[in-house]
Amino acid sequence: MKRMQKRMFLLSIPRLLVAVYLGFLLPTILCAGPGADEIDYDRTIHPILADRCYPCHGPDGKARKAKLRLDRREEAITERTDGAPIVPGDPSTSLMIERLEADDVEDRMPPAESKLEVSSDEIELLKQWIEQGAHFDRHWAFVAPEAAPLPAVRDESWTIQPIDRFVLSRLEREGLAPSSDGDRVTLARRASFILTGLAPGLDDLDRLLADESPDAWSKWIDSLLASPTFGEQMATHWLDVARYADSYGYQSDVHRQMWQWRDWVIEAFNSNLSHDRFIRWQLAGDLLENATEQQKLATAFQRLHRQTNEGGSVEEEFRVEYVADRTQTFSTAFLGLTFECARCHDHKFDPLKQREFYSLSAYFANIDESGLYSHFTSAVPTPALALLDQGADERIVELEQGIEKAQAQLDTVEETRRDQFDEWLPQQEALPSQLLTDVTAHFSFDEIVAGKTPNAVNPDQPATVSGALSLTEGAAGNAVRLTGDDALSLGGIGAYSRNDPFSISLWIRPEHDMERAVILHRSRAWTDAGSQGYQLLIEDGHLSAALIHFWPGDAIAVATVDRIEPKKWTHVVFSYDGSSRASGIQLWLDGEQAAVNIIRDHLRSPITGGGPYFAIGERFRDNGFKDGQVDEMYLISRVVSPIDVDQLFHIVHDPDNAVALSTDELYRWWLLAIDEESRTARSELTAARKALASFTDSKPRIMVMQEMSKRRTTQLLKRGRYDAPGETVAPGVPAVLSPWPEDAPQNRLGLARWLLSPQHPLTARVAVNRLWQIAFGQGIVPTSEDFGTQGIRPSHPQLLDHLALDFIESGWDVKKMLHKILTSHTWRQSAVCHPELRERDPNNRLLARGPAVRMSAEMVRDHALQASGLLVGKIGGPSVLPYQPPGLWQEKSGHTYTASKGEGLYRRSLYTFWKRTSPPPTMMIFDASKRDVCVTRRHRTSTPMQSLVLMNDPQFVEASRMLAHRVMQKTQDDPGASISHAFRLLLGRPIEATELATLLALRNQLHQEFSADPEATGRWLSVGNSPVDETLDAIDWAAMTAVCSTLFNHDETTRLR
């Protein structure tokens, strides 16, 4: 077995050496040259200044030296005490030239410590430019695209559409000719992989070869664009841009459910959703009028960044980090700018201010989110969207109508029961001295016995008192003094849902003003559980009460207008009616209902996932009620009336005085505490609310965007630090780009409108450049992530502008643009390259030949599964876990990787579970993006590791085995025919005689080796979960499997030409 693998590896070495050589060729920058008579500032001079001079004399004011700017003409030509840096028309008196040519190293620019140098040729260009008047032009990417006339060409017959005219015109200027067309099989295969990520079916390919109609190629491209696999392939590119992953990232890196957004992307491409809507929905789908669930779902694009819940993390620090990530992703994905360089200071090369970074970030900051996700619960960080299946809307309407009916019934009962009350009242010889009903717990805190303090209502459920807590004189008898670090635990009582009415009464005594203190809570933790549960706190001296699924976006909370007075006993009642509305919370202080401010009013999810952690005075990683005292706690399973509150207050405050009872107050108490008809109606309302909650709570949720009603203040952060806020900034966009539309709202919807304006200089250019990159392997601007001054200039700027304007005029039609590109003569050229052309244009920037690139990581794996017949064509659904070496997840995050069963092993790579701290290793070896940040282009390498994967990874060994099985079933008794069929399935073209002879010889040699080593045969045929076919000869099958494995390493198998 080892000898066989060694031999197979050696057979692949020549191809590997060629691939490695090609992979390490250095890129060159080939741009349209300036005219012979006039220096082009933007193309020739600006790159020199930006790279060598701007670090000290550019846009960044804080890094600027000698108060000199060379990025602005008016300042560069201004006379200084020792002369002007640039004297238009006179390089000999220009200080810039003098300093560039200075003999003294101390005077020469750039300074030696910068490690930068301006060559003598570049100095001559600068001199020539100054002599011609030193004209400054704006950077090309910051000027709106302009329609240019189609260039004249000598060979009209070659140009079948405008793309070809722009390309041929450039080639003719360079003294080059285009390559001949590629053969139809090669082109069809190239197009199929580019548009669908898969090889063309052999029957489809044969039909194309037989089609001699003039529009045969156009129909072929149309068929690929119409395939549902088109959306899957296009989604693979966008997932890199969107930094899509199935886990949060950072240390814990636990699973999160975002695959529904990925499926939305697939459908968007398959339905040819116009690119302007594709952008608008992802930026601001939630802000569209009558926004649909799909439009809201699209905004999950902005929530795909990494998130943390690591111990000791500062919530605000990471909230700021998420906003910055959204800002940077927006800039990279849609503007093609490195705006992240302006997060800590003004951009050193592009005219982008630090203030503008934070003004732009204001659009992405205005959501009610937390910087930490929940460790102890499965709550989805807010804002979140409930994903409803078909028919759910109708069911929700039905359940909501049930609530309305129950509420109306309760209202009717309470309005019509006065007569019954009037009959009841005279029958009472005396009202009971204890008016409280439905009390489920009462703790007087008068004694601690064996670490317990008794519950007067249920002795079997006492409170547990930490040894650090002590008794002290209380509001009535004794009270418990708290430390802030030790809990008075109430165990499993108080397990109320958001639909259950309940009330809590207790006396509190803070010893000093408190910024934040937990009086009581029923939750697992603070930020580590998103505060899920209910709580009573002191915040900034005010009493607050809240019911929370995930703080802050899925919660209701109120706070008293008045402050809690220190060093004084205060009676507190927290009463809630089960409505899931902030208006359903009432707070009472010393027997009087307190005026409150509503802090949050958006509770849509359960509050009971935190577990049985009901405690007073302390919460995990929160600020406890340090030195505070508590006394006389009651837990009541209903809303309380003013009479109840009066009694609870007077029990301690003035027990000898009878409570003064008005008839109306007594009637309200009677309805709540005594009247069965009213209590039944109230129970039915609770049941109706629970029915709706049970239905909606079962639906999955996904993080999305949702605008806050009150805009969050955004401040410039000094050096980008969350704890160093500077001046307040208003929402805004970079001044160097197009102006803000006059009537656009100052929110993300307005931002989308600004971005999609036909006058915007970047949006359409960036989009079509990325489509060109998909088709050719590199964009017209190779640095698709950077259209700024440090990016590589477009090889064909007029073509880029033509495509951008055409894209807009087409209605931002992605399929139409791809059809135009792939039917051009330019794209259909052969990728075969003669040595002279390769030396002249190694990276094919002049487009004198067709594209030749290695397949993406996804294509390599999917092609193997497709050829073997293992590929499962199901579209969409949860991510899956194919084969992976053991221990990787355990090493990175302590989790155990358990591979999927059945079809989950054979889904397209698009659906592979993406764990940020441990991405799929095979995909990474083939240069997949890590998905930590927005990536618009992958770097391609050719390494021996890639061949080792193709030979040894279980997925590829199994694919080899099942490919051999597939071809042998068709031609079992003819090894030559089996090899020929496998060859065509993998390479698309028929096998040549010399190739067949070589592979037959290899097969025969392997057959002999397997005949001599039955154990090796068994090992080859046992790899993977696919069953072993006992009807096939094992040695024949193993030999053919090894031949197929060799073919997986064939250069043409994994390369597109």
GIHU-V5405 format. One record per backbone hydrogen bond with DSSP energy under -1.0 kcal/mol. CO is the residue of the C=O (numbers start at 1). NH is the residue of the N-H. If there is no record, write none. Layout:
CO	NH
CO	NH
This chain:
1	5
2	6
3	7
4	8
5	9
6	10
7	11
10	13
12	16
13	17
14	18
15	19
16	20
17	21
18	22
19	23
20	24
22	25
40	44
41	46
45	49
46	50
47	51
48	52
49	53
49	54
53	56
53	57
54	58
56	65
57	70
65	68
72	76
73	77
76	86
80	83
83	80
84	95
85	96
87	90
91	94
94	98
95	99
96	100
97	101
99	109
104	107
104	108
111	114
112	115
119	123
120	124
121	125
122	126
123	127
124	128
125	129
126	130
127	131
128	132
129	134
130	89
130	133
139	142
140	143
154	156
155	158
156	159
161	164
161	165
162	166
163	167
164	168
165	169
166	170
167	171
168	172
169	173
170	174
171	176
180	830
183	187
184	188
185	189
186	190
187	191
188	192
189	193
190	194
191	195
192	196
193	197
201	205
202	206
203	207
204	208
205	209
206	210
213	216
215	219
216	220
217	221
218	222
219	223
220	224
221	225
222	226
227	230
229	233
230	234
231	235
232	236
234	238
235	239
237	241
238	242
239	244
240	935
246	256
248	307
249	253
254	248
258	261
258	262
259	263
260	264
261	265
262	266
263	267
264	268
265	269
266	270
267	271
268	273
269	272
274	278
275	279
276	280
277	281
278	282
279	283
280	284
281	285
284	287
288	291
292	296
293	297
294	298
296	299
297	300
298	301
299	302
300	303
308	373
310	313
314	318
315	319
316	320
317	321
318	322
319	323
320	324
321	325
322	326
323	327
324	328
325	329
326	330
327	331
328	332
329	333
330	334
331	335
331	336
331	337
336	787
337	339
338	341
339	342
340	343
350	352
352	347
353	357
354	358
355	359
356	360
357	361
358	362
359	732
360	363
361	364
365	367
366	708
367	369
383	704
385	702
389	392
391	395
392	396
393	397
394	398
395	399
396	400
397	401
398	402
399	403
400	404
401	405
402	406
403	407
404	408
405	409
406	410
407	411
408	412
409	413
410	414
411	415
412	416
417	421
418	422
419	423
420	424
421	425
425	428
438	637
441	635
442	456
443	633
449	452
451	465
452	449
453	463
458	461
463	453
464	489
466	469
470	481
472	479
477	474
479	472
480	630
481	470
482	627
488	616
489	464
490	493
494	496
497	500
502	576
503	636
504	574
505	634
506	572
507	631
508	570
509	629
510	567
514	541
515	540
517	538
519	617
520	536
521	615
526	529
526	531
528	375
528	376
529	532
530	551
533	548
534	522
535	546
536	519
536	520
537	544
538	517
539	542
541	564
542	539
543	560
544	537
545	558
546	535
547	556
548	533
550	554
554	549
554	550
555	602
556	547
557	599
557	600
558	545
559	597
570	508
571	590
572	506
573	588
574	504
575	586
576	502
581	584
582	585
584	577
586	575
587	594
588	573
589	592
592	589
595	561
597	559
600	557
611	613
613	523
614	490
615	521
616	488
617	625
619	622
620	526
623	518
624	626
625	628
628	482
629	509
630	480
631	507
633	443
634	505
635	440
635	441
636	503
641	645
642	646
643	647
644	648
645	649
646	650
647	651
649	653
650	654
654	657
662	666
663	667
664	668
665	669
666	670
667	671
668	672
669	673
670	674
670	675
675	679
676	680
677	681
678	682
679	683
680	684
681	685
682	686
683	687
684	688
685	689
686	690
687	691
688	692
689	693
690	694
691	695
692	696
693	697
696	699
700	387
702	385
714	729
716	726
717	720
718	721
721	724
724	718
727	716
734	737
741	744
745	747
747	751
748	752
749	753
750	754
751	755
752	756
754	757
757	760
762	766
763	767
764	768
765	769
766	770
767	771
768	772
769	773
770	774
771	775
772	776
773	777
780	795
782	784
783	786
788	791
796	800
797	801
798	802
799	803
800	804
801	805
802	806
803	807
804	808
805	809
806	810
807	812
808	811
812	275
813	817
814	818
815	819
816	820
817	821
818	822
819	823
821	824
824	828
828	182
830	850
834	838
835	839
836	840
837	841
841	844
853	1056
856	860
857	861
858	862
859	863
860	864
861	865
862	866
863	867
864	868
865	870
865	871
880	913
881	900
887	891
888	892
889	893
889	895
890	894
901	904
902	905
903	906
906	872
908	911
909	912
911	880
914	246
920	924
921	925
922	926
923	928
924	927
944	948
945	949
946	950
947	951
948	952
949	953
953	957
954	958
955	959
956	960
957	961
958	962
959	963
960	964
961	965
962	966
963	967
964	968
965	969
967	971
971	974
974	978
975	979
976	980
977	981
978	982
979	983
980	984
981	985
982	986
983	987
984	988
992	996
993	997
994	998
995	999
996	1000
997	1001
998	1002
999	1003
1000	1004
1001	1005
1002	1006
1003	1007
1004	1008
1005	1009
1006	1010
1007	1011
1008	1012
1013	1017
1014	1018
1015	1019
1016	1020
1017	1021
1029	1032
1033	1037
1034	1038
1035	1039
1036	1040
1037	1041
1038	1042
1039	1043
1040	1044
1041	1045
1042	1046
1043	1047
1044	1048
1046	1049
1047	1050
1050	1053
1050	1054
1054	855
1056	853
